[in-house]
Amino acid sequence: MKKLARQVVFYSALLAIWALLAKLRIWPPYLFPPPWGVGRALRDGFADHSFWIGIAVTMKRMLIGYSLSVVLGMLLGLAVSSSRFLEETLGGLLVSLQSLPSICWIPLAVLWFGLTEKAILFVVLMGSLLSVTIAMEDGRKQMPKIYAMAGRNLGASGFRLFWSVLLPASLPFIVNGMKQGWAFAWRSLIQAEMIFLSLGLGQLLMMGRDLSDMSQVLAVMILIIILGYLVDGLIFRTIERRLQDRYGLSPA
Amino acid sequence: MSTSPQNAYPTPVPAVPRPGVRASVFHGKPPAAVTALPLRREPEVVVPKVTLDSISLSYRTTSGERLLALDNINLEVKPGEFLCIVGPSGCGKSTLLHLIAGLHQPTSGKVLIDGAPVTGPGTDRILIFQDLGLFPWLTVGGNVEFGMKMKNVPRAEREEKTQYYLRLVHLSKFKDSYIHQLSGGMRQRVALARALATEPDVLLMDEPFAALDAQTRDLLHDELERLWAETGRTIIFVTHNVREAVRLGDRVALLTFRPGKVKQEFSVSLPRPRHMEDTDVARTARNILDCLRSEINKSLEAEYADEKVG
């Protein structure tokens, strides 16, 4: 309760300072809109459905691109972690590729796929695939070996060993990788949308810029923050906390 | 100290290079000609439950040199026997259990169960790991049930047996708890129930009580002794605690330090139930300990040497 109170005070103060600065008119309103201006932009955006459409389009791409990268990343991670040869060759390549910001894939994607949906999905995939792969690989390596031994000792082998022991044993690592993958996919998608004419939130942001509508820019930024927080902070953190409780990994 | 009337002294049985030609229990001093004796004394030939036939194991260390971990180990365990293996840390006791469990293969030699060679893990031998390896994603009941599930035991039977074995280790109330919610002693009992539930002939236990406080450990000793008597399983129990070995075992095998070899075997014929505080247990342990001391010193020297190098 105390924590909530402190947070309320903090955000109210932040809003108050913003409102005060806007009222003082140090900068013109089209560069520094007041909170109520942004509020109005949010309301109008939802009223004319453009924000709804933006959210729907962005989330759809996110789901497709992210699901693709999770499935591929897990398979790739499994492959890399179970073969010495792949680990020494492909493993190194993957780590070095991860240092490439995903936006660098945009020129390549445009040349390959044109200004299409496929190009956006490609960028999202490249943005999150590697972190899922690497997390999966780490998970397989860091997973305590005793679980596999105990499983074999109790009569599990082959697919059943994988399904009933190896998979659940590495679940905390997998979820961590999925969470990281989500964060990367989210960033990549918004970046890609800012460059394409594509209906998503990224484009709404750029449209705000083109129209010199600072209120809309801020409104869309707030939307992106809220959506990202909802998924990352609520969904993933809840799953993580549940897992930690269940596996006895939580500090308390 | 004089010889106790109840044979409190351990009776040393020299390690015999070949298996199959040794009486398991000697009273008094070991005779000079060991090899000739068994056939005359024990006319009925009992097929040993577990036979370790010239087991050796070597492996390559990270620095590339070959290390001999186990050197020509010969041991026989009779059906229903409680054998304790004692040795200093690093003597390969745990490795030996892993070999019997079929989790690793020896470099040379054979592990036989009922006379048949072991080729891999099997539910006729269940190992209770030092770190237990209980599955945190399953409930206590789920853990106990796991082995039966892998054996495709029908659900109704599984549930019945899970109940039975949980009752046996006094954990019925905790069937739906998760592992991290239990105390150390309770986890040990879950591991025991999980192992027993697959109904193995041989129970392999790797220092299972090392991390427990003395009271809990004493309690679990009593329970293990009771379960052993009730279920008639063969138990091979590894420990570095000589008193514990004497407290529990019918026989104690002493392993040397690096490479692990059977230095000596002692038969313990103290009456059961025993207790850690029994003077007879203490005296017997004392004697084995004297024998073990030189090995412990070797192991400590090696550890210090490692430290200096590292």
Interface residues (C-beta under 8 A of the other chain):
Chain A: P144 I146 Y147 M149 A150 R152 N153 L154 G155 A156 S157 R160 S164 V165 P168 A169 L171 R246 Y247 G248
Chain B: H98 A101 L103 P121 G122 T123 I126 L127 F129 D131 L132 G133 L134 F135 P136 W137 L138 F146 G147 K149 M150 K151 Y178 I179 H180 Q181 R194 T198
